[in-house]
Amino acid sequence: MKKYIILILAIISMFYVFNKSEAEESIIPNEAIRFRIIANSNSVYDQNIKIQLRNVVQNKIFELLEGVDDINTTRNIMKDNIDVLDKLVKDTLNNLNYDKDYKINYGYNYFPKKKYKGIVYKEGKYESLVITLGNGDGDNWWCVLFPPLCLVEADESESSNAEYTFFVKELIKKYFD
């Protein structure tokens, strides 16, 4: 009987430790610039437009920032090319026969609290490029533009979607969720 009690306590302790670590809050450093596209709605059509636009804009930003390794240069390039990006968004949406308005803004924009891969990103205003499609009521896509975390994705021809898990944690989830 003691063995079962000890085993249960050990499992509960590990469950608590892993859940606590998953809920850690992460602060994106001050030396960061985000990029966000907000869809008009969660319809399949609007979400598809968001993804297609993301691919085009992300590739252009990669081209503009290739080889740049400091935030001030990144910031200046983004500010100097906002008209280029605006035209790119307009042309892309026209080519996709998308008839909704859009807004593009580079500056300090609000980001809601977000949990992604076990890390909680705090809500707040962050230096960022934000493109809002239509009413902006749909799910959004975002990444960190500087340091160039999302731009690495734009340059990769193949990406690995491997996700590593801990066996005991998976067993606990299987039987207690």
N, C-alpha and C positions, 0 to 999 in steps of 0.2 A: 504494500500500500504506500509506504514511504517513497518507493521508487516512482510511482505514478504521480504523486504530489510534486516531487522534485522535477520530474519531466514536464509536468504541466506548468510549473513556475518558470522553468527554463524557457519553454516555448513562449509563454506570455512575455517574459523579459526580452527575448529576441524580437518578438513582434513589436513591442513598445519601442525598442531601440531603432529598428528599421523604419517604422512609421515616423518617428521623430526626425530621423535624418532626411526622410523624403520631404518633410515640410519645412526644411531650412529655407530661410529667406536669403535671397541673393541680391546684392545691390550692384547694378551695372555701373561700372566706374564713371566718374565725371568725364574722363577722357573717352567718351563713347558717343557715337551718332547712330540713331536707329533709323530704320526704314519700314514703313507700314503702308499697306494697301487695305482699305476697308470696302467691302462689297456693298452694293445697293441693298441686297437682301440675301437670304439663305437659299433662294431657288437654285436649282442646278445650273440654270442659264447664267445667273449673276455670279455664282461662284466660279464658273468656267471662264467668264470674262475676266474676273479678278486674276485667275491663274495665268491666263494668256498675257494679260497686261504685265503681270509680275515678271514673266520670262523676258519680255522685250525690254522693260525698264531696267531690270537687274543686269542684263547683258550690256546695255548702254553704260550704266554706272561702272561696271567692271572695266569697260574700255576707257572711260574717263579717268578712273582711279588706278589703273594698272601701274604698279611700281611705286605708288605713293605710300609712305610709311609714317606720316605724322598727321595729327588731327588738324592743325592749322591749315596745312596745304589741302587736306580733304575738305575742310569747311569752305575754303576759298573756291575750290573747284566746283563744289556743289552750288554755292551762291552764284558764281559766274555762269553756270550752265542751267539755271532753273528755267530759263526760256527755252533752251534746247530740249529739256525734259518735258516741259509743258507741251511743246509742239509734238514731241514723240508720243505722248499720251493721247493728244487730240487725234493725230493721224492713225494711231493704232486702234482707238475706239471707233473711228470712222471706218477703217478697214474691216472691223468686226461688226459693222452695222449696228453699233450700240448707240441708242438714241437718248440716253440719260446724260444729264450734266455731270461734271466732275469738278473737284477742287484739288489743287496741288499747293502744298505749303511747306516751305523749309523754315524751321524756327523751333521754338519750344512748344511742343504739342503734348496733349494729355494722353497717357497710356493707362488703361485699367490694370488692376492686379491680375497677374497671369501665372498659372502653374504649368510648367513645361518640363517633362522628363524629371520630375521629382524636385525641381527647383522653383521656388516662388519668387517672381519678379514683382517688386513693389510698384504700386500705382504712383503716378506723379507726372510732372511735366519734364519731358526729355528733349534734348536737341535731336531733331529728326526731320526726315522727309516723309510727309504723309500725303497720300493720294486717296481721296474719298470719292467713291462712285455713287452717283444718284443721291439717295437719302442717307447712305452710310449706315443702314440698319442691319447689315449682314455680318457674318463672321469675317475676321480680318486675318491677314497674313503679315508677319513682321519678322525682322531679323536685326542683327547689329551690323550696321554699315561700316563703322569704324570702332574698334579694329575690324578688319574686313572678314568677319565670320561668314556672312551670307554670300559674299563675293567669291569665296572659295568654291561654294556650290556652283556658282554660275560658270566657273572655269573647268569644273570636273566633267569629263565625258561619262564616267561611271561613278556612282557613289555607293558606298556600303551602307546597308540599312541594318547592320548587325546590332543587336541589343543584348547586353550581357546581364544575366540574372544570377541570383544566389539561390541554390537549390533549396535550402531550408526555408528561405523566405517564400519561395513559390509553393512549397508544401503547406506552409501556414496559411497563405492566401487561399489555396485550394480548399482547405477544410474549414476555415473560419470566415470566409467572405460569402 
